[in-house]
Amino acid sequence: MDAFPVSNSECDAIAVYDEADSSSSRSINAADNDLVEVVYIKDFGYFSRAQIELFKRVENLKNACVLGGKLKVWLLQEVIGSVDAHIHGEVRAFADQVLTTYPYAQINGLEAIPDHDFSMLYRAAPPVWLSDACIRALCERLVHDFASARFAGVQNAKQQPKRTRNRQSQEVDPCVLEK
């Protein structure tokens, strides 16, 4: 993908809007005389920043939905066989809720921050890793539901570089080494 420092009118950029929606897209987009910066993608054409951001949002939504589908399969194939029979109805109900809930909807009962959306639950199926927000939400829920539970927070860890001995400095006196 090549980005050229080109500005042109909106009519030169490829629109992702339907022809029927052209009247509503005019109110969203810039006027015809305004300059719009575009990116040229070889063999595809010119795209504005708003269009590329829309493509990325759709791709992120697609990836979240794929993880949601994998979670439903995991729930119905792996989890349902490992829990008691009286819980099977709840597992099936949650699996159905996974498919019917918008991935970026807030989870009821959790703090209203962007990380606490429904898509964070999609990472509960192996081999995907849980995010810090999911682990924090789980711990906060445990503290809320069980008085004996304590949670001090999530500590961010960073791998330390390997420490090696400095060969230039001698820690033992040379006269001791001679003996």
Rosetta blueprint (number, residue, H / E / L):
1 M L
2 D E
3 A L
4 F L
5 P L
6 V L
7 S E
8 N E
9 S E
10 E H
11 C H
12 D H
13 A L
14 I L
15 A L
16 V L
17 Y L
18 D L
19 E H
20 A H
21 D H
22 S H
23 S H
24 S H
25 S H
26 R H
27 S H
28 I H
29 N L
30 A L
31 A L
32 D L
33 N L
34 D L
35 L E
36 V E
37 E E
38 V E
39 V E
40 Y E
41 I E
42 K L
43 D L
44 F L
45 G E
46 Y E
47 F E
48 S E
49 R H
50 A H
51 Q H
52 I H
53 E H
54 L H
55 F H
56 K H
57 R H
58 V H
59 E H
60 N H
61 L H
62 K H
63 N H
64 A H
65 C H
66 V H
67 L H
68 G H
69 G H
70 K H
71 L H
72 K H
73 V H
74 W H
75 L H
76 L H
77 Q H
78 E H
79 V H
80 I H
81 G H
82 S H
83 V L
84 D L
85 A H
86 H H
87 I H
88 H H
89 G H
90 E H
91 V H
92 R H
93 A H
94 F H
95 A H
96 D H
97 Q H
98 V H
99 L H
100 T H
101 T L
102 Y L
103 P L
104 Y L
105 A L
106 Q E
107 I L
108 N L
109 G L
110 L L
111 E L
112 A L
113 I L
114 P L
115 D L
116 H L
117 D E
118 F H
119 S H
120 M H
121 L H
122 Y H
123 R H
124 A H
125 A L
126 P L
127 P L
128 V L
129 W L
130 L L
131 S L
132 D H
133 A H
134 C H
135 I H
136 R H
137 A H
138 L H
139 C H
140 E H
141 R H
142 L H
143 V H
144 H H
145 D H
146 F L
147 A L
148 S L
149 A L
150 R L
151 F L
152 A L
153 G L
154 V L
155 Q L
156 N L
157 A L
158 K L
159 Q L
160 Q L
161 P L
162 K L
163 R L
164 T L
165 R L
166 N L
167 R L
168 Q L
169 S L
170 Q L
171 E L
172 V L
173 D L
174 P H
175 C H
176 V H
177 L H
178 E H
179 K L
